[in-house]
Structure formats: structure tokens, C-alpha cells
Amino acid sequence: MADTRRPPATPTPGDEGDEDQELRPTEHGVKVHEVSAGAPEREFTVVRRSQTQMILRRFMAHKLAVGSLVVFVLMVVFSLIGGRLWRYGYADITDEFSSAPSLKHPMGTDDIGHDSMAQVLRGAQKSVQVALMVAFLSTTVGAFIGALAGYYRGWVDAALMRFTDLVLTIPAIAILAVLAATVADQAGNWFFIGLVLSLLLWTYIARVVRGTFLSLREKEFVEAARALGASDTRIMFRHLLPNATGSIIVNATITVAVAILTETALSYLGLGIKSPDTSLGLLISTGQQAATTRPWLFYFPGLIIVIIALTINFIGDGLRDAFDPTQTRVRA
């Protein structure tokens, strides 16, 4: 008589963890498998990344932006501390007049004997100081006014936006020209110039933040926070402002480039930093007359300005892509 008993089941590779499981009755009488703590993880486990990690991952994938960030940081360090390490000061007069670039003077000298590299370092320092100050102050003022206008809407929005439109119509060159004639003792001070530009360049950031707040204030998480009793201040600065950080940072980088170019234009016109101090715009203005006979006096300051402006624009492009939630080029 044939043996009809079922042969013992052979363990499969997927059943290796079954011996670590046991049936456990629940409070409803249903028996479930309880997996021990030593059970192996699944093969396709996905590691959770925070929003900051995803932003950094997308930014690091933008090679041009990363390279521009490195160059910009080096330029800032070069401008802020390079003048203290260089053998010549920006006001030192050497015994070499109008000499071409050499190992002793890598950027040559002017007709008085100033070392051009020392002057470029000093000019870049002043331009960077003005740009960073303008970016910080204008971003702070613009984000605050834009947040108030976008959140409260109504007459608050109308009043603040009409004031913003008024500031937009005021040309910075005209304002500084008037101030240069009335407060001549402060007109050539870099801090004074940065303060005036900050009070004129916040309008673009205010408009961007206002538009972002108008969109975010209708979201469900804002209604939930309001239902839980959160104050308007907490909703604006704890819930809405962090969600607008991407737009604010991108526009802050653009403001840095605009501030540098504006300060350069003002110094070129004689309304910015004045001698005996110097800036990149002032160096270009004084070197323009010798652009054909001593081109190093004109092209080296201009090259520094072009490098700073380009790197900041590329950094802004990288930040825009990194903060864009629809960005699909890099799987985060």
C-alpha cells in the first residue's frame, strides 16, 4: 500500500526567520505573528532623509554652483584677509611707477607707485563688505514687510505695497547724489553707502515673500495651527517663514550681486567710496583713462567684479534648483 503521508516541508530561503516568530493572541482574539527583535531587515529598506539633507543633495549635484561657491568663498577670504598678508599696503608708495605685472608686483603699479594688487585687495574688501551688509539688511527688512503684507492682506497689504512701489521709483544714484552734497563727511563711508542701499533694495524680496505668504496662508497646516490657538506671530514666523526660506535665500544671493554692481557704479560715478580709501568701482574709474597704455590698472579690478558677479549668479541658480520641490534631476 502506497505511503500517502505528506513529506516534511523543506525550508525556503524566505522562511529562515519563521523560527523567530510565534503566534500571539491579541485582545480581539486574533492570533498574529510576533517578529523578534533580531529579525533581518527587508532587502529594499529606504533610509529616510530630512528636508535639509535633500536640499544639500540636490545642491551638491549642481556642479557649477558648487564650484562657484568654492570660488566665491575663496574670493571673500582673499579680500578680507589678503590685504593683511600681502607685503604692501593699499596706501604704500613704492619706487616703481607704472610698472607692468611682475613677480614683485603681480598686478603692476600705478603712476604714483601704489601696488595694484594691494589696491585690488582693498577694493574687493570694501565691495564685499557693502554687498554682505546690503544682503543681510535688505533681506531682513524685505522679509518682514512681505510677511506682514501677505499674511494680513486687506488694508495692511495695500498700505505696505503702495509704500514698496514708492521706494521702487526712487533711483539709488539720485539719492546718493543728494546725500553726497548734504552729508559729505559720511557719503564716502562704506557703512553709510551700504545702509542707504539696504533701504532701497529690500523691495524685490518683499514682493517675493508677500506672494509666497499669500499662497501658503491658505494651506491646511495653517488652518490647523489657527484652530489649535496659535497666535498670528507664531504662525508667521514658526510655520510660514520656514516654508518661504528657499525663495528668500535665492533672492538674497541675487541681492549680493546687485549690491556689488550698484556700489561699483556709484564709485565709478564718484558717489561711492572716495580716496584715500578705494573700491573696485573707483579703481576702474581711475584706470579707465589708462586702459590702452596701462591695461592692468583697468582689467584686474574689472575681472574681480566679473568673477564675483558670475559666481553669485551660479550659486543662486543652484539654490533655486535645490529648494525647488519639483526638481527631479537628482533622486533624493
KEKE-3310 file (N, C-alpha, C; in steps of 0.2 Angstrom, whole numbers, plus 5000, padded with zeros to 4 digits):
npx = (5004:5003:5012:5004:5007:5011:5026:5039:5040:5052:5063:5062:5072:5066:5060:5068:5067:5056:5057:5059:5048:5032:5015:5004:4991:4979:4970:4957:4956:4962:4975:4992:5007:5022:5037:5053:5066:5078:5076:5080:5082:5071:5075:5074:5075:5072:5081:5076:5077:5080:5073:5082:5094:5090:5089:5103:5108:5103:5109:5122:5123:5123:5135:5141:5137:5142:5156:5156:5153:5164:5174:5168:5169:5183:5186:5180:5187:5200:5199:5196:5206:5217:5224:5230:5240:5248:5263:5263:5254:5238:5239:5253:5267:5278:5294:5293:5285:5271:5274:5274:5264:5273:5284:5286:5277:5262:5251:5255:5259:5253:5253:5258:5265:5258:5255:5246:5240:5238:5229:5218:5215:5211:5200:5191:5188:5181:5170:5164:5161:5151:5142:5138:5133:5122:5114:5111:5103:5094:5087:5082:5073:5065:5059:5052:5042:5036:5031:5021:5012:5008:5002:4992:4984:4972:4969:4982:4990:4988:4993:5007:5012:5009:5018:5030:5030:5032:5045:5052:5052:5062:5077:5093:5105:5102:5098:5109:5117:5111:5113:5127:5130:5125:5128:5143:5154:5150:5147:5156:5159:5159:5150:5140:5136:5132:5121:5112:5109:5104:5091:5085:5085:5077:5065:5062:5063:5053:5042:5042:5042:5029:5021:5023:5018:5005:5001:5004:4996:4984:4985:4982:4989:4991:4978:4975:4985:4980:4967:4971:4975:4986:4995:4995:5008:5016:5012:5016:5030:5034:5028:5025:5036:5048:5044:5045:5059:5067:5064:5068:5082:5087:5084:5091:5105:5105:5103:5116:5124:5118:5120:5134:5137:5130:5136:5149:5145:5141:5153:5161:5155:5159:5151:5152:5163:5177:5193:5205:5203:5198:5189:5182:5175:5180:5193:5192:5186:5197:5207:5202:5206:5219:5217:5222:5236:5241:5235:5233:5229:5215:5209:5211:5204:5191:5190:5189:5177:5168:5170:5166:5152:5147:5149:5141:5128:5128:5128:5115:5107:5110:5104:5091:5087:5089:5080:5068:5054:5049:5060:5068:5080:5089:5088:5082)
npy = (4994:5011:5024:5038:5049:5066:5073:5080:5098:5107:5119:5136:5149:5161:5158:5158:5166:5162:5154:5163:5168:5169:5164:5176:5180:5193:5206:5205:5192:5188:5179:5184:5185:5187:5196:5193:5204:5202:5199:5199:5214:5221:5219:5230:5242:5259:5273:5286:5303:5320:5336:5345:5338:5333:5345:5349:5338:5339:5352:5349:5341:5350:5355:5366:5376:5372:5373:5387:5392:5388:5396:5408:5409:5408:5420:5429:5427:5430:5443:5449:5445:5445:5457:5460:5451:5453:5460:5473:5488:5496:5509:5511:5518:5514:5513:5511:5515:5515:5502:5486:5470:5459:5447:5453:5463:5457:5462:5474:5492:5508:5525:5533:5524:5515:5498:5488:5476:5476:5487:5482:5471:5479:5486:5475:5470:5481:5482:5469:5469:5479:5473:5461:5467:5474:5463:5456:5466:5471:5459:5456:5467:5466:5453:5454:5465:5460:5448:5453:5460:5449:5440:5447:5454:5464:5481:5482:5475:5483:5496:5493:5488:5499:5508:5501:5501:5515:5516:5509:5517:5526:5531:5524:5531:5544:5547:5545:5554:5566:5565:5565:5578:5584:5577:5577:5572:5559:5553:5545:5534:5517:5510:5519:5520:5506:5506:5515:5509:5497:5501:5504:5493:5482:5480:5471:5458:5459:5459:5446:5438:5442:5436:5423:5421:5424:5413:5402:5404:5399:5386:5369:5366:5378:5382:5372:5375:5388:5384:5377:5387:5395:5409:5424:5429:5417:5409:5415:5416:5404:5394:5399:5407:5398:5390:5398:5400:5396:5404:5416:5415:5412:5425:5433:5430:5435:5448:5451:5451:5462:5472:5473:5477:5489:5497:5497:5505:5517:5521:5522:5533:5543:5544:5535:5526:5535:5542:5544:5530:5515:5507:5493:5499:5512:5510:5505:5517:5526:5519:5518:5529:5525:5513:5509:5511:5507:5493:5485:5491:5493:5481:5471:5475:5475:5461:5455:5459:5454:5440:5439:5443:5433:5421:5422:5423:5410:5402:5406:5400:5387:5386:5389:5378:5368:5371:5369:5360:5352:5347:5335:5330:5324:5310:5311)
npz = (5000:4996:5002:5009:5016:5019:5014:5024:5025:5016:5021:5015:5007:5011:5022:5033:5044:5051:5062:5072:5074:5083:5087:5093:5103:5101:5109:5104:5101:5089:5082:5079:5070:5079:5077:5081:5089:5083:5070:5052:5042:5029:5011:5003:5011:5014:5017:5028:5023:5029:5026:5024:5021:5009:5001:5002:4995:4982:4979:4979:4968:4958:4949:4944:4952:4965:4962:4960:4972:4980:4974:4976:4990:4992:4986:4995:5007:5002:5000:5012:5021:5014:5011:5023:5024:5013:5006:5003:5008:5004:5003:5003:4995:4982:4974:4961:4946:4937:4932:4924:4926:4937:4946:4958:4958:4956:4949:4944:4945:4949:4942:4953:4961:4969:4974:4963:4966:4980:4981:4974:4982:4993:4988:4984:4997:5002:4993:4995:5009:5008:5000:5007:5019:5013:5008:5020:5028:5019:5016:5028:5031:5020:5020:5032:5030:5018:5024:5033:5024:5016:5025:5032:5023:5015:5021:5027:5018:5006:5010:5013:5001:4993:4998:4996:4981:4980:4985:4975:4965:4967:4962:4966:4963:4962:4975:4983:4977:4981:4995:4995:4993:5004:5016:5016:5024:5027:5016:5008:5016:5018:5026:5027:5014:5012:5021:5015:5002:5007:5012:5000:4992:4997:4992:4981:4987:4997:4989:4984:4995:5000:4990:4991:5005:5003:4996:5004:5016:5014:5016:5023:5034:5040:5044:5053:5063:5067:5072:5083:5092:5089:5089:5078:5076:5079:5069:5058:5059:5063:5056:5042:5038:5038:5027:5017:5015:5005:4994:4999:5002:4989:4983:4991:4987:4974:4978:4983:4972:4965:4974:4974:4960:4960:4969:4963:4952:4958:4964:4953:4947:4956:4967:4977:4987:4992:4989:5002:5003:4994:4981:4971:4960:4960:4957:4944:4938:4939:4932:4920:4911:4908:4901:4888:4888:4901:4904:4914:4926:4924:4919:4929:4941:4935:4931:4944:4948:4938:4941:4954:4952:4943:4950:4960:4954:4948:4960:4965:4955:4958:4971:4969:4961:4971:4981:4975:4975:4965:4958:4949:4944:4952:4961:4977)
capx = (5000:5007:5013:5001:5009:5014:5033:5040:5041:5059:5063:5064:5076:5062:5057:5073:5066:5050:5058:5060:5041:5027:5008:5002:4984:4978:4964:4951:4956:4965:4982:4996:5014:5026:5044:5058:5070:5084:5074:5083:5078:5070:5080:5074:5073:5074:5083:5073:5081:5077:5072:5089:5098:5088:5092:5110:5110:5102:5113:5129:5123:5124:5142:5143:5135:5147:5162:5155:5153:5171:5177:5166:5172:5190:5187:5179:5193:5205:5198:5195:5212:5223:5227:5234:5246:5252:5269:5262:5248:5235:5242:5260:5270:5284:5299:5292:5280:5268:5277:5269:5264:5279:5284:5286:5270:5259:5246:5258:5259:5250:5258:5261:5269:5254:5255:5239:5237:5236:5223:5213:5213:5207:5194:5187:5186:5175:5164:5161:5158:5145:5137:5135:5128:5116:5111:5108:5098:5088:5083:5078:5068:5060:5055:5047:5037:5032:5027:5015:5008:5005:4998:4986:4981:4967:4972:4989:4994:4988:4997:5014:5013:5010:5025:5035:5030:5035:5053:5054:5053:5067:5084:5098:5110:5099:5098:5116:5120:5109:5117:5134:5131:5122:5132:5149:5158:5148:5145:5161:5160:5156:5144:5134:5133:5128:5115:5107:5107:5099:5085:5082:5085:5073:5058:5061:5062:5047:5036:5043:5039:5022:5017:5024:5014:4998:4999:5004:4992:4978:4986:4978:4993:4989:4971:4976:4988:4975:4962:4974:4976:4992:4995:4997:5016:5019:5010:5020:5037:5036:5026:5025:5043:5052:5042:5047:5066:5070:5064:5072:5089:5089:5084:5097:5111:5104:5104:5123:5127:5115:5124:5141:5137:5127:5142:5154:5143:5142:5160:5163:5152:5161:5146:5153:5169:5181:5200:5211:5201:5197:5184:5183:5172:5184:5199:5190:5186:5204:5211:5199:5210:5225:5216:5226:5243:5242:5228:5232:5225:5208:5207:5211:5198:5185:5190:5187:5170:5165:5171:5161:5145:5146:5149:5135:5123:5128:5126:5108:5104:5110:5100:5084:5086:5089:5074:5063:5052:5048:5066:5068:5086:5093:5084:5084)
capy = (5000:5017:5029:5044:5054:5072:5073:5086:5104:5109:5127:5140:5155:5167:5156:5157:5170:5160:5151:5168:5171:5165:5167:5180:5182:5200:5207:5204:5185:5186:5177:5187:5183:5192:5195:5195:5210:5200:5198:5203:5220:5219:5220:5236:5247:5266:5277:5292:5309:5326:5341:5349:5333:5333:5351:5348:5333:5342:5357:5346:5338:5356:5355:5373:5380:5370:5376:5394:5393:5387:5402:5414:5409:5410:5427:5433:5426:5433:5450:5451:5444:5445:5463:5460:5446:5455:5464:5480:5491:5499:5516:5512:5521:5511:5517:5509:5519:5512:5495:5481:5465:5455:5443:5458:5466:5453:5466:5480:5498:5514:5531:5536:5519:5510:5491:5487:5470:5479:5491:5477:5468:5483:5487:5469:5470:5486:5479:5463:5472:5483:5468:5457:5471:5475:5457:5455:5471:5471:5453:5456:5471:5464:5448:5456:5469:5455:5443:5456:5461:5443:5437:5451:5456:5470:5487:5482:5474:5489:5501:5491:5488:5506:5511:5497:5504:5521:5515:5506:5523:5531:5529:5525:5535:5551:5548:5546:5561:5571:5564:5566:5585:5586:5574:5575:5568:5552:5550:5541:5529:5511:5508:5523:5518:5500:5507:5518:5504:5492:5504:5504:5486:5477:5480:5464:5452:5460:5456:5438:5435:5443:5432:5416:5420:5424:5406:5397:5406:5396:5379:5366:5366:5385:5382:5368:5379:5393:5380:5375:5393:5398:5417:5426:5429:5411:5406:5418:5415:5397:5389:5401:5409:5392:5387:5403:5401:5395:5410:5421:5413:5414:5432:5436:5429:5440:5455:5452:5453:5468:5477:5474:5481:5496:5500:5499:5510:5523:5523:5524:5540:5547:5545:5530:5526:5540:5542:5539:5523:5513:5501:5491:5504:5518:5508:5505:5523:5529:5515:5519:5533:5522:5507:5507:5512:5503:5490:5481:5496:5493:5475:5467:5476:5473:5454:5453:5461:5449:5434:5439:5443:5427:5415:5423:5421:5402:5400:5407:5395:5380:5386:5389:5371:5364:5372:5368:5353:5348:5346:5328:5328:5320:5306:5312)
capz = (5000:4995:5008:5006:5020:5016:5016:5028:5020:5016:5022:5009:5009:5014:5029:5038:5050:5054:5069:5076:5075:5087:5087:5099:5103:5103:5114:5100:5099:5083:5083:5074:5071:5083:5075:5087:5088:5079:5063:5047:5039:5022:5007:5000:5016:5011:5023:5027:5023:5031:5020:5024:5018:5002:4998:5001:4990:4976:4978:4978:4962:4954:4950:4943:4959:4970:4961:4961:4980:4982:4971:4980:4997:4992:4985:5001:5011:4999:5000:5019:5025:5009:5012:5029:5022:5007:5008:5003:5010:4998:5003:5002:4989:4981:4970:4954:4944:4931:4930:4921:4931:4938:4952:4963:4958:4951:4946:4942:4949:4945:4941:4959:4964:4973:4971:4961:4970:4987:4980:4972:4988:4997:4984:4984:5003:5003:4989:4998:5015:5007:4997:5013:5023:5010:5008:5027:5030:5014:5016:5034:5030:5014:5023:5037:5026:5014:5028:5036:5019:5013:5030:5035:5017:5017:5021:5028:5012:5002:5013:5013:4994:4990:5000:4992:4975:4981:4986:4969:4960:4969:4960:4971:4961:4964:4982:4985:4974:4986:5001:4994:4993:5010:5021:5013:5028:5028:5009:5006:5020:5015:5030:5025:5007:5012:5024:5010:4998:5010:5012:4994:4988:5000:4989:4977:4992:5000:4984:4983:5001:5000:4985:4995:5010:5000:4994:5010:5021:5013:5016:5028:5041:5044:5047:5059:5068:5070:5076:5090:5096:5088:5088:5071:5076:5079:5063:5053:5060:5065:5051:5036:5036:5036:5020:5012:5016:4999:4990:5002:5001:4982:4981:4995:4983:4969:4981:4984:4965:4963:4978:4971:4954:4961:4973:4958:4948:4962:4965:4946:4946:4961:4973:4982:4992:4990:4991:5001:5003:4987:4980:4964:4955:4960:4953:4937:4936:4939:4927:4913:4907:4906:4898:4882:4890:4906:4904:4921:4930:4922:4918:4935:4945:4931:4931:4950:4948:4934:4944:4960:4950:4940:4955:4964:4950:4948:4967:4965:4951:4962:4977:4966:4960:4977:4985:4971:4977:4959:4955:4948:4941:4957:4966:4984)
cpx = (5004:5007:5010:5002:5012:5021:5034:5042:5048:5059:5066:5069:5073:5059:5062:5071:5059:5051:5058:5053:5037:5020:5007:4995:4983:4971:4957:4951:4959:4973:4986:5003:5018:5034:5048:5062:5076:5082:5077:5079:5076:5075:5080:5072:5076:5075:5080:5078:5077:5077:5079:5094:5096:5090:5099:5112:5109:5107:5120:5129:5124:5131:5145:5142:5140:5153:5162:5156:5160:5175:5175:5169:5179:5190:5185:5184:5199:5205:5198:5202:5218:5227:5232:5240:5250:5257:5268:5255:5245:5237:5249:5262:5277:5288:5298:5285:5277:5272:5272:5269:5271:5279:5283:5280:5266:5253:5249:5258:5256:5256:5261:5265:5265:5254:5247:5236:5234:5229:5217:5210:5208:5200:5189:5184:5180:5169:5161:5158:5151:5140:5134:5131:5122:5111:5107:5102:5092:5084:5079:5072:5062:5056:5050:5041:5033:5028:5020:5010:5004:5000:4991:4982:4977:4971:4980:4993:4994:4993:5005:5016:5014:5016:5031:5036:5033:5043:5056:5056:5058:5074:5089:5104:5108:5099:5105:5119:5118:5113:5124:5135:5129:5126:5139:5154:5157:5147:5150:5162:5156:5150:5138:5131:5129:5121:5110:5105:5103:5092:5081:5081:5081:5066:5057:5059:5055:5041:5036:5040:5032:5018:5017:5019:5006:4996:4999:4999:4985:4979:4983:4982:4992:4983:4971:4979:4984:4970:4965:4976:4982:4991:4997:5005:5019:5018:5015:5027:5039:5033:5026:5032:5047:5050:5044:5055:5069:5070:5068:5079:5091:5089:5089:5103:5110:5105:5112:5126:5124:5119:5131:5141:5134:5133:5147:5152:5143:5149:5163:5161:5155:5156:5147:5159:5174:5188:5201:5209:5199:5192:5186:5181:5177:5190:5198:5189:5192:5208:5208:5203:5216:5224:5220:5234:5245:5236:5227:5228:5218:5205:5207:5206:5192:5185:5187:5180:5166:5165:5166:5154:5143:5145:5143:5128:5122:5126:5118:5104:5104:5105:5093:5082:5085:5083:5068:5060:5050:5054:5067:5075:5090:5088:5086:5081)
cpy = (5006:5021:5036:5050:5060:5072:5080:5092:5106:5117:5130:5146:5160:5165:5155:5161:5167:5157:5157:5171:5166:5168:5170:5182:5189:5200:5206:5196:5183:5185:5180:5184:5189:5191:5197:5201:5208:5198:5202:5209:5218:5222:5227:5242:5254:5270:5284:5298:5315:5331:5344:5344:5333:5339:5351:5343:5336:5348:5354:5343:5344:5358:5363:5377:5378:5373:5384:5396:5393:5394:5408:5415:5411:5417:5432:5433:5430:5441:5453:5451:5445:5451:5464:5455:5448:5460:5471:5482:5495:5506:5517:5514:5518:5515:5515:5512:5516:5506:5490:5475:5461:5451:5447:5461:5462:5457:5473:5486:5503:5520:5534:5531:5514:5503:5490:5481:5472:5483:5487:5473:5472:5485:5481:5469:5475:5484:5474:5465:5475:5478:5464:5461:5472:5469:5456:5460:5471:5465:5453:5461:5469:5458:5450:5460:5464:5450:5447:5458:5455:5440:5440:5453:5463:5476:5487:5480:5480:5494:5500:5491:5494:5509:5507:5500:5511:5521:5513:5512:5527:5528:5530:5530:5543:5552:5549:5552:5567:5571:5566:5574:5588:5584:5572:5571:5561:5549:5545:5535:5523:5509:5512:5521:5511:5501:5510:5513:5498:5495:5505:5498:5481:5476:5473:5458:5453:5457:5449:5435:5436:5438:5425:5415:5420:5417:5401:5398:5402:5388:5376:5366:5373:5385:5377:5371:5384:5390:5378:5381:5396:5405:5418:5426:5422:5407:5409:5416:5408:5392:5392:5403:5403:5390:5392:5404:5400:5401:5416:5421:5415:5421:5436:5435:5434:5447:5456:5454:5460:5474:5479:5479:5488:5500:5502:5505:5517:5525:5525:5531:5545:5548:5539:5531:5531:5539:5546:5532:5522:5508:5499:5496:5510:5516:5508:5512:5527:5526:5516:5523:5530:5515:5504:5507:5507:5498:5486:5485:5495:5486:5470:5468:5474:5465:5452:5454:5455:5442:5433:5438:5436:5421:5416:5421:5413:5399:5400:5402:5388:5380:5386:5381:5366:5365:5370:5360:5349:5346:5338:5326:5323:5317:5307:5307)
cpz = (5000:5001:5006:5011:5017:5018:5020:5023:5021:5017:5016:5012:5013:5021:5034:5045:5054:5061:5074:5078:5079:5087:5094:5099:5105:5107:5110:5098:5093:5084:5077:5075:5074:5080:5080:5084:5083:5072:5058:5044:5032:5017:5004:5005:5013:5017:5022:5028:5025:5025:5019:5020:5010:4998:4997:4996:4983:4974:4976:4971:4956:4954:4949:4949:4964:4969:4961:4968:4982:4980:4975:4987:4997:4990:4991:5006:5009:5000:5007:5023:5021:5010:5018:5028:5017:5009:5008:5005:5004:4998:5003:4995:4988:4976:4963:4952:4937:4928:4929:4927:4931:4944:4958:4964:4953:4947:4944:4947:4945:4944:4947:4962:4969:4970:4970:4965:4977:4986:4978:4978:4993:4994:4985:4992:5005:4999:4993:5005:5013:5004:5003:5017:5020:5010:5014:5028:5025:5014:5022:5034:5025:5017:5028:5034:5022:5018:5031:5030:5016:5018:5031:5029:5019:5016:5023:5022:5007:5004:5012:5006:4991:4992:4997:4985:4975:4981:4979:4964:4961:4967:4965:4970:4963:4971:4985:4982:4979:4992:5001:4995:5000:5016:5018:5017:5029:5021:5006:5010:5018:5020:5028:5019:5008:5016:5019:5005:5001:5011:5006:4990:4992:4996:4985:4982:4995:4995:4984:4989:5002:4996:4988:5000:5008:4998:5000:5015:5020:5014:5023:5035:5044:5047:5053:5065:5071:5074:5083:5094:5095:5086:5080:5071:5075:5072:5057:5053:5061:5060:5044:5033:5034:5029:5015:5011:5009:4994:4992:5001:4994:4980:4985:4991:4977:4972:4982:4977:4963:4967:4976:4965:4955:4965:4968:4954:4951:4962:4958:4944:4951:4967:4978:4986:4988:4992:4997:5001:4996:4987:4973:4959:4955:4956:4946:4934:4935:4933:4920:4908:4904:4903:4892:4884:4895:4908:4911:4926:4929:4922:4925:4940:4942:4932:4938:4951:4944:4938:4950:4957:4947:4945:4959:4960:4949:4954:4967:4961:4955:4967:4974:4964:4966:4981:4981:4972:4971:4955:4955:4945:4945:4961:4973:4988)
residu = (MET:ALA:ASP:THR:ARG:ARG:PRO:PRO:ALA:THR:PRO:THR:PRO:GLY:ASP:GLU:GLY:ASP:GLU:ASP:GLN:GLU:LEU:ARG:PRO:THR:GLU:HIS:GLY:VAL:LYS:VAL:HIS:GLU:VAL:SER:ALA:GLY:ALA:PRO:GLU:ARG:GLU:PHE:THR:VAL:VAL:ARG:ARG:SER:GLN:THR:GLN:MET:ILE:LEU:ARG:ARG:PHE:MET:ALA:HIS:LYS:LEU:ALA:VAL:GLY:SER:LEU:VAL:VAL:PHE:VAL:LEU:MET:VAL:VAL:PHE:SER:LEU:ILE:GLY:GLY:ARG:LEU:TRP:ARG:TYR:GLY:TYR:ALA:ASP:ILE:THR:ASP:GLU:PHE:SER:SER:ALA:PRO:SER:LEU:LYS:HIS:PRO:MET:GLY:THR:ASP:ASP:ILE:GLY:HIS:ASP:SER:MET:ALA:GLN:VAL:LEU:ARG:GLY:ALA:GLN:LYS:SER:VAL:GLN:VAL:ALA:LEU:MET:VAL:ALA:PHE:LEU:SER:THR:THR:VAL:GLY:ALA:PHE:ILE:GLY:ALA:LEU:ALA:GLY:TYR:TYR:ARG:GLY:TRP:VAL:ASP:ALA:ALA:LEU:MET:ARG:PHE:THR:ASP:LEU:VAL:LEU:THR:ILE:PRO:ALA:ILE:ALA:ILE:LEU:ALA:VAL:LEU:ALA:ALA:THR:VAL:ALA:ASP:GLN:ALA:GLY:ASN:TRP:PHE:PHE:ILE:GLY:LEU:VAL:LEU:SER:LEU:LEU:LEU:TRP:THR:TYR:ILE:ALA:ARG:VAL:VAL:ARG:GLY:THR:PHE:LEU:SER:LEU:ARG:GLU:LYS:GLU:PHE:VAL:GLU:ALA:ALA:ARG:ALA:LEU:GLY:ALA:SER:ASP:THR:ARG:ILE:MET:PHE:ARG:HIS:LEU:LEU:PRO:ASN:ALA:THR:GLY:SER:ILE:ILE:VAL:ASN:ALA:THR:ILE:THR:VAL:ALA:VAL:ALA:ILE:LEU:THR:GLU:THR:ALA:LEU:SER:TYR:LEU:GLY:LEU:GLY:ILE:LYS:SER:PRO:ASP:THR:SER:LEU:GLY:LEU:LEU:ILE:SER:THR:GLY:GLN:GLN:ALA:ALA:THR:THR:ARG:PRO:TRP:LEU:PHE:TYR:PHE:PRO:GLY:LEU:ILE:ILE:VAL:ILE:ILE:ALA:LEU:THR:ILE:ASN:PHE:ILE:GLY:ASP:GLY:LEU:ARG:ASP:ALA:PHE:ASP:PRO:THR:GLN:THR:ARG:VAL:ARG:ALA)
# end
